[in-house]
Structures are given as C-alpha cells and as structure tokens.
C-alpha cells in the first residue's frame, strides 16, 4: 500500500510532496512550460551516454545531459536539456520521451498536477509521432511510457503507474543487456511504493526483491551507471543490510561531480554503516556544488528540496558527531532556504522540519539559547509544539520544575490541537508527539528523583521510536536510547545501560554518543579490556567534536553542561 509521506524531504522542503491521498499544494510550472531560451551544457556530469537516432551532435549531447540530470533527480533541468535536444532536432523521438518522462511522478513526488500531466501528454504525443525513426529499444521505451499517461488526467494515477511498471518489465525482459532499461524498470517499480520497500522487521515488501535484483543486474552490465547506483542506495538503505550498497556509495562520491544530489547520496549509506565523517563530507561538497550550480541556473523548482536536504543531512551528522557549531549553522541555513512567502501556501509541509534548530540546541544542552528562542509562527503548530517541548526540558534542567510542568501542559495542548492528518516527514505527527511526550515525562521524572518512573517513560519512548517508518534523517532526531542510557547510568544501572547503548549502535553504528556511554558503563563494571576498545572507537568517532564528554543526553546532568 502506498504510504502517505511528505518526502525525503519535506525532510526537506520547498514544494509539494504527496503520495496517495496526501494533501497537495500549488506547484511551480513544469519546466516544459518555462524553458530557458538559452540552454547550456554543464560541467561535471560524467561520461554516461545513450546514443539515440539523430543527425544532430548537439541533440545527442543535450540528450545525454538530460538523461544524467534525470538520473540525478534534477528533473526540471533535465527537461530543459531534453527541450534543447528537441530544438536541435525536432524529429528526435527520444528528446520528447525525456520531456514526457521527467514531467511524471518519482519517489520523492508521487503526485502530478494538471500542468505536468498535460506537459507529459503533449511530449509523449510528439515522441510517438517520431518513434518510427528511433532505435528498437528506444521505440519500446516510448511505447512503455505511453501506458503511464492519459489525458484528461485521472484523479487516481495508480492504474497508470502499475501499467507503466508492467510495460517496463516487458521492455527489460526484451533488452537484458541494456543497463538504462534495467534501471528505468527498477525505478518504475520503486515509484509504486515510494519509501516503503522494507517492513518494520526487515522483511522485503512485495516487489522489493525484484527491484534489488534488477538493479544488481544493471550494475553488472555497467558498474558506473548513474541511475543504478543512485537507486541501489535507496533500495537497500532501509534494509537489514545497507552495507551491500557501500560500493555503489563509494562510486557515487565522484561519479557525477557536477550533481549535488548524486554527491550527497552516499551519505544515506554512510550513516547506516557508521561512516559519519564521510557522510558529512558528502553533504558539505553537495552544498558547494549546488551553490555553484544555482548561480548559473537560478530557475529552480522542485530541486530546492534536494538542496535543502543537504543542509538537513549535514546538521544531523553534526548532531551525531558532536559538532555543535556545524549542526546549528546547517540547520539555520536550512530554515533560511525557505522563502517566507512559502509558508503561506506550504505551512503543513514545511512545518515538521523548521524545528530542527531547536533539536540541535537540545542535543548540545544549549538551554539558555532555547529559552531565548522566539515563539514560532502561529501557522507552524508542529514547530510550536517542539518549541514548548524543548522549553520544558530546558526549564527542568535549570531547576524550574514548576515552569517545566507548565510548559509540558501547554505542549500537550498544542499536540491536541494538531490536525488529525498532520505528518512529520513520513510518520504521523501524533505518533512522533506521543514519543516526545514520553521522553519529556521521563526527563521530568528524573529531575524529580523518580528514577523508576523515568526509566519506564523512556522505555516506552524507545518502543515507539523503534516502530517509526524509516527516513533519513529520522523524524525523531535525538535517539531516545541516549536519554534512557544516561538515566540508567546515572542510577548506577550500568548493565542495563550497556544493553541500551549496544542496541543503539546497531541502529546507528559508531555514533559517538552511544560509544561514549558504552565505554563508561564498561569501565564502571570493570570490563577494562572491552572498555579500552570501545574508548578507542569513541575517540575516533568524537575526533571533531566541539563538546565535552559527559552524559549521553545533556538533559540528565546539567552540571557544567551548557553546550560549551
């Protein structure tokens, strides 16, 4: 079943991201309607090529560029390149195919508004009219794409998406030596259940094994295929074995150095296998690449989502590495990337991510800074709830339990007022707020000296956190196990805390917070040799940290912990 989600991304921002029956918002015109009059060739897009039937060298070059941009999920820029190819050779069927393809849905935006539907349909008609001169495999791609669209566009796209995936399966079976076709078939399957390829227990959803096998076959045909490497990361990042995509991640680091999004993509695997420094580096490079790209191509639409996602991901890695200044700046920069006017039309979508600076401040014990943060815009109820939540924690740490309890009560009122269908990135807001409520209750119980109650509340938070639908960064940014482990450690319950930290290291390998907590527990229980080994791992993980060692949640012990 297709899940309602607001993206990888609203995880990141900027434009409507809807799946199934999700709310949709006004979107920018499709690039096929707002094409630039002076298309350009970009540097750094790699060497991937697909020869198409054309007598124009420029048409071929623009087509190659458009294809790589499509593989990098920069669909608007891809359309501009495909349009330039069609201008250079109006009879190039595959140029029109590219325009039609990129106006369609994808895993980060499963909806199609009327403008994109019409643009896709019109381009498809052109592709069909010129397909007789196309190569055989390309004719099959055009025929398959003809099953994806209809005009007038239906309200329910599911039958069209399913028909397209089935048609692409047939094309793949007919052309098993074509890595482009294999990758495009895999993508058509992934579009049927965006961000929903693996069940909570790690079992594959229906169709996932075929997707993974298809991508692996495409990679055997062409190990450097941009889309195959891109999709492989998305296909296995939520699986029980994300390490299987390490090779793909390593290839993508330099494969298409002019694509910010493809440069960012390895970080989705890096954080799942404990390569936090590498994940940060990917996003630092991606931010620079996209900044340079935007200078020469300012006409951006949905790609704003991916540019903002780089900042969000960098902030998350900074939180896990102890890099306070990096995390806070990146989260602030992400918020700045949202045009103020966008709140008017997209508040429900961007609301969940605008609270990230507050969570960064909590992560690093910046209690005074939290208390000095102004109240969020009234149109942002989720951010307002998180503001109340973190104010309660800050007041409790500073010894004002009564004030914390008042903020807790207002936080709960805020949660009750949230729309029933409010979403975080991919999880229902109500579920994440229930988790938050247990975390806060545990923190307040600890401050009252009620250790048993604190442990009970935090254990409930961990249970909920473990059932959240996968997303990177996660919808709950500070692992509840870090707080639970800190409370258990403070109570001298080191064996229990040790288990908590080991479990967290399975979920977030080599994160410095849990390595720090585990090392302390091992020392306290006289496991000297094991403690030394974990301490060495911790020193590596914490090499760039800007905070002192201490409890794994600074909400537990305020002594000398002000985030500096």
N, C-alpha and C positions, 0 to 999 in steps of 0.2 A: 504494500500500500504506500502510495506516495505521501511522505510526511510534509506537514506544513513547516516551512522554515523561512528564515529571513536571511539566510545565506551563509556563506562562508563569511558571510560578510557583513552582513549587517554587522556581523562580525565586523563589518567594516563600514559601510556607509553608503551613502550617496544616492542611490537610485533604487527603485522598487525591486525587491527580490521576492518573488512569490512562487509558491508551488501549490498545486492542488487548489484548494479553495481559499488560499490566503488573500488578504486584502491587497489590492493593487493601487498604485498612485500614478499621477500624471508622470509620463516619462518624456525624455527628450526625443526629438525627431530622429528616426533612424538615419544612419549615415548615408544610406542610399538616397535620402531626400536632401541632405545637407552636404553633399560632396564638395570638397575644396576644389577650386578652379585650377590650382597648381599642385597636383600630386607630386610627391617626392620619393626618392629612393633613400632608405635608411641604412646606416652602417650597423654592423654587429649582429645581423640576423642569421648568421651561419651560412651553410652551403647547401641546405636541403633544396632539392628541385624536383619538379614533376613535369616532364615535357608534355606539352599539350599541342593540339593541332592549331597552329597559327603560323603565318609567314612573317609576323612582326616580332623582331627581337625585343622591342620594348614591351609588347603584350606578354611575352613569355617571362620577362624579368619582373614585370608588375604582378603577374600571376604567382610566381614563386614567392615574392614578398608577401602577397596577400595570404597565401597558404600558411606560411610560417607565422604570420600575425594571428591567423585564425587558430593555429595550434597553440599559440601563446595566450589565447582567450582575449586578445585585443580586437574584438570583432568589428568595432566601428572603424578602426584604422585599416583593418583587413578589407572592409567593404570599399574604402576609398582606393586601395590598391587595385582591387578587382575592377572597380569602375574605370580606373586608368587603363587597365588592360583592355577593357571593352571599348574604350575610346580609341586606343591604338589599333584595335582590330575588332570592329563591331560584330563580326561573324565568329568570334572565338567563343564557342559554346561554354567552355569551362570558366571563362570570366564571369558569365552570367550565372553559372552554377554556384560560383563562390559568393556572389552577392546574395543569392537566394539562401544558401547555407547559413551565412553569418547573420541574416536577419531572423533566424529561427531561435528556438529555446536552447539553453545549455544548463549544466548542472548548477550554476550559480544564478540563473534567472530563467526559471521554467515557464514564465508567462510570455505571451505575445499580445501586444496591444494591436489595435486596428491598423495603425500606421505601419508597423513592422510586418504584420500579416499581408497587407497589400503590397508592400515593397518586395517581400519574398515571392509572392504570387506573380507579380509582374516580371521579376527577373527570371523566375522559373519558366515562364512562357517564352521568353527570349532564348533560354538555354534549350528548350525543347525544339524551337524553330530552327536552330542551327546544329542540332546534335548529329545530323547525318554525316557531317564532316569530322566529327570527333573520333578519337581512338575508341576501340571497342570497350575497354574497361571504363573509359570516361562516359561513354553512352550509357553503360549500365549504372554508373553513379547518378547520372541525370535522371534516368528512369526511376531509380530508387527514391531520389529526392522528390519526385512528382507525387509520391504517396504521403509526403509529410505535410503538404499544404492544401488548403481548399479556400475558395472564395465564393461567397462570403465566408468569413472565418467562423467556425463553430465555437460555441461557448466552452465546450469540453474538448480539449485537444487530445485526450488520452488515446482514443482510437487511431488518430493520425500518427501519434508518436509510436504506438505499437506497430502500426503498419510499416512505418519507416524502418524500425529496427528489424522487422521480419524481412523486408526487402533488402536491407544491407547485409543480413545474414546470407541471403542467396548470392549477392554480389561477391561476398567474401569467399563463399564456397566455390565460386567460379574463377576466382583470381587469388589463389592462396599464395602466390609469390609476390603480392603487392602489399607492402607494409602500410602505405597510405590507406588502402581499403580496409585492411585489418584494424587499423587504429580508428578509422571513422566508424566501422561497425561497432567496436567496443564502446565508443562514445555514444552511439545511438542507444545502446543498451543501458549505459550509465544514466542517460537522460530519463529513463523510465522510473528510476528511484534515486533521485539526487540525494547524496549524503546519507544513504540508507542501504549500504551494501553488506553490513555485518550486524548480526543480532547482538544483544547485550552480552550473552555468554560466549561470544566469539565465533558462533556458527555463521556460515555464509547465508545470505538471503538468496531466494531463488534467482538464478541468473548470474550470481556473482562469480561462481567458478568458471563459467563460460567466458565472462568478461576477462578475468585474470588470465586464463589460458590463451585467449585471443591476443591480448597484449603481449604476453610472453612469446608467442609465435611471431608477432610483428617485430619484436626486438631481436629475435633470432635472424630475421631477414635483414634488419637494419638496426644495429645496436645504438646508433646515434639519431634515431628517428625522433624529432622533437615532440610530436603528439604522443607517441607510445611511451616515452619516458615520463612525460607530464601526467598522462592518465594512470600509469602504473603506480605512481606515488599516491594519487587519490584513491586508487582501487584497493591498496593494501594498508594505508596509514592507520585505519581503524581496526585492522585485523589483529589476531593474536601474534602475528609475526611480521611486524613492519620492517624488520631488518632485511627482509628479502628485497626491498627497494633501495638499499644503500647504494648499489652500483648505479642504478638509474639516477639517484640523487647526486652522486658524485659526477656523473656525466653532465647533468643539467647545470652544474655550477658555472661551467664555461662554454657550454654548447652553443648558446644563443646570447652572447654577452650584451646585445643591444635590447634585450627584452627584460624589463624589470620583473615581470611576473614569473617568467621561467627561472630567472636568477634567484628569486625568492623561494621557489617551490621546494628545493632540498630541505628547507627548514622544517617542513611538515614531517619529514622522516627524522631529521636531526633530533628534534625534541622527544621523539618516541624512542630513540635509542641512546639518549644521554649525551648528545654532542651539542651542548648548549652554546659554546663559543662559536662553533661553525654556523649554528642557526642564527645567532646574532649577526655574524659577518655577512651571511646571505642577505639579510634584510637591510643592513647598512649599505651594501652595494646596490641593492634594488632601489632604495630610496634615491640614491645619487643618479642611477640610470634613468629613473622615471622623471627626476627633476630636469635632467638634460633633455630628455625626450619631450617633455611638456613645453620647453622653451621653443622648440621648432614645430611642435604640433599642439597648439593650445586648445584646439577644438575637441574637447574630451567629453564623453558621455558616461557610459557605464564603467569605463576603465578607471574612473575616480575610485570605485570600490576597491580595486586592486592596489592602487597607490596608497590609499588609507590603510589597507590591510597590512602593508609593510611596516607602518608605524606601530600598529597594534601588536604585531608579532614581535617587533623589537622590544616593545615595552614589556611584554610577557617574558621574554628571555631575560631581560634585565631584572625582573622581579625574582626569577628563579636563580640567577647568578649573584644576587646581592648587589647589583649595580643600580643603586638608588637614583643617581642623577640621570643616568641613561634612561631608565624606566619612566621617570617622571617627565622628562623632556619629550620622549617619544609619545607618551600618552597625551600630553598637552598639544603636541604638534598634530596628533590625530584629530583631536577636538577642533583645532583651528582649521582643519581641512574641510569642515562642514560649513558651507555658506549659511549665515544666519537666516536668510530667507528660506532656506531649505526646510527649516523646522516647521514653517507654515504648512507645507504640503506633505512632509515625511516624518513628523514627530514620532509616530508609533514605531517606525522602523529604525530610526537612529537613536531613540531614547536608550535602549539597553547598553549601547557602547559608550555613551557620553559620561558614564560614571567611572570609567577606568582610572582617571587620575585619583579619585577618592580611594580606590582599592590599592593603588600604588602607595599612597600615603599611609594607609593602614598597614600594608606589608612591612613598611620600614619604620613603623612607630612614630610617625610624624603627627603626634596628637594635637599640638597647638595649631599646626597648619590646617588640620581637618576642622578644628573648631572655628577657624577664621575663614573657612570657605563660605562664600555667599550661598544663600538658598537658590537652588536651581530654578530654571524657568518653569512656570506652572504647567506648561504643555509637556513637561517631561516627568511623568509620575513615577517611572521606574528609577530614574536618576535621583529623584527627590526621596524615594524610599531608601535607596542606598546611602544617601546623604544622612538621613535620620539614623540609619543602622550604624554607620561608622562614627557618627557623633556620640551615640550611646556608648560604643566601645571606648572612645577617647575619654569621655567623662568618667567612665568606670575606672580606667587605668589611672586617671589623675585623682581618684579618690572620691569623686562625687557620685556615689551610688544612687542617691535620690534623683539627681539630674539625669543619670543614665536610665533609670527606670521610667522617667517621664518621656525621654526620647524613645525608649522601647515601646511605650504605649502609642506614641504618635506614629512610629514606624508601622506598627500593626494596623493602625487606622489607614495609613497610606496603602498598605497591601490590600486591605478590604475594599478600597476604592478603585483598584486596578480593574480595567476591563477584563471580563472573563476569558476573552481570547487573546489577552496580551502575551506576547512572546519575548523571550530573550533572543539569542541568536537562532537557536534551533530547538530549545526547550521551552515549555510553558512557563511564563513568569511566575505563576502560582507555585509551581514545583520548586523553582530556584529560591523563591522567597520563603518557602517552608524550610528549606535547608538553612537559609540565612537566619531564620527565627531560632532554630535550634542552636546554631553557632553562638548567636548573641546570648541566648538563655544560658548556655554553658559558660560563656565568658563572665556573665554577671554572677552566676552561682560560684564560680571560682573566686571572684572578688569578695563574695560574702563568706568565704571559707567553707563552702559546701561542696567538697571535692566529689563525693559520690554523685550528687546531682549534676555537677559539671560534666563528669565523665559520661553519665547517662545521656545528657543532651547532645554532647559532641559525638557520641557513638551513633545516635540517630541521624545526625547530620552526615556522617560518613556513609551510612546506609543509603541515604537519598542521593548523595553525590555519586555513588557507585552505579546508580541507575540512570544517570543523566545520559542523554543521547550524545554521542561523540561529536566534538567540534574542537578545532584549534584556532586560536586559544579557547580554552573551555569557558562555558557560561559562568562557572564559579572559579574565580582566578586564584584564590588562596586556598590550597587544599585543606580541607577540614582535618585531615590527619596531622597536619602541622600543629594545629591548635590542640587536638586531643593528645598528641605525643608530648607537647610541652606541659600540659596539665598533669599527665601521668608522671612525667619526670619530676616535676616539682613536688609531687606527692611521694616520691621515692619508689614508685611502682615501675622500676626500670625494665623488668622482664616484659610487662605488658606494653610499655612504650616502645621497646625494641621491636616487638612484632608489628606495631603500628608503622614504625619507620620503614621496616623491611617491606611491608605491603605498599607503602607509598613509593618506594624505589622500584617496585615492579611497574607501577603505573607511570611514574616519572623518573626514569633511570638517571642516576648520577646527579640528581638535583642536590645542591649544596645544603639546603635546609635539613633534609632528612639524613644526609650523611653526617652533618654536624650533630643532630640529635642521636643518631645511632651510635656514633663514636662516644658520646658522653655516657650513654647507657652501658656500653661495653666496658668502659673504664670503671664505672660505678659498680659493676658486677664482677670486677677482677678478670675480665677476659682480655688480658693485656695484649696478647698477640693479635687477636682479631681487632681490637681497638686501634692498634697501630696501623693495620692495613686499611681500615676504614678512614682513619685520620689522614692517611696519605691520599686517599681518594678525595676526601673533603678538601684538602689543601689545593688540589688540582682544580676542583670544581669552584672553589672560592677565590681563585687566584686574582680575579679582577674585582672582588667585592669592595664596596665602599662602606660597609657596616662592620661593626664588631661582632665577634662570636657571642652567643647567648642563647636564650630560649628560641625555639623554632617558631614561635608566634610571640611577637613583642607585646601582645596584649596580656600575656601571662605574668611577666615580671617587668614592672616599669622602672626598676632601679637602674639608673644610669643609661636607660634606653630612650633616647629622644630622636633616634634615627640618624644621629651624627657620630 
